[in-house]
Amino acid sequence: MTSDPTRPYIRLRIYGDGYRRMHDLRRRSSNPLALAVLVLLYERPMHPYQMAAILRERHKEDSIKLRYGSLYTVIDQLVKGEFIAEKKTTREGNRPERTIYDITKSGAAEMRAWMREILSTPTKEYPQFEAGLSLLPALSPEEAIDVLETRVEFLRKDVDQLKAGLAQAKAMKLPPLFSIESEYRLGGLETELGFVENLIKRIQRDGCGFLTEWKKWHAERAPKRKGK
């Protein structure tokens, strides 16, 4: 199946100003919190405090960075884009007023389009670990092995923690669908763990090549002792 280069322009004609508004929102937003808000409001109308509480209750903050300041900023952007709208304002006792929001028709359409896009289309990301690997020779082989062994310890703890969480969810008979992101994260961590463990062995055995030159390069740059 080949990609259609005209597809973005077709979609632009279909959605018009709505597409431009969401495109601007996606460009400004560095995390999927806006999408999470749309999904929550697609379930039912609610106020921001409920949104945050549900995301934490479902442990979605492990996958979606959640801060109240960012949440209210995203909500304001979605309102301006006409993807959500204020439904009513409520007050309980002496508590401050709370605004309940609901998703609009254009918001529901964009939520589905956004979901289809992020699930179907791989994008180039720039994780810090990959950046560190690209600059690995800046450390000596011995120091590189040391820090990588530390990473292995952290990865093993994260793997054990995720496995325990998934086992608990299974014991509670929760459908796997609602913790599928944890399974994805576990798979990624296990793959990374295997990669790092193998990388350590490769450096030790000169499996990456250039080990002699690598050591010599750092030896030449090591601080000289006084009197020598």
C-alpha angles and dihedrals in degrees: 000000000000124000119249110232090202094057096094090051092048090051090047090056092048097049099030114176091001090062091049092050093051092043089055090047093051091048091053095042116080095187138043094250091112090055090048090054091052092049093049092049089047085062094050142318114280144154125254094260090057091049092054092044093051093047090053094043089054091044091238090140085079088068103024121050106236126196126153093229092052091044093057091044091053091047091052090051092049091049092050089049090051092236092120131020139197110263102181144326121242136188128198115199112303093341120118118266115274124209116220116210132202132195119250127222091257089048092054091049092049092046091058092044091049092048091050090050099050094042097046104037122062113218130198109253127186109220116187093236092057089050090051092050091051088058097038096124088068086080123060116253090252093051092044090055091048095053093042091053088053089052090052090057092052092046092052091052091049091049092050091048093051093047090051091050093049091047090052091050090050091050089052088052093237113165110257089231090077095054098037091119089060090054089051092049091047091052090050093048093048090050091048091047091054091046094051094046090051092045091056090053092047092053091048092050096039088248089146093054127226093069096136093049091043092056093043092051091055093042089057091052097045114115111267116240117239115263094030 
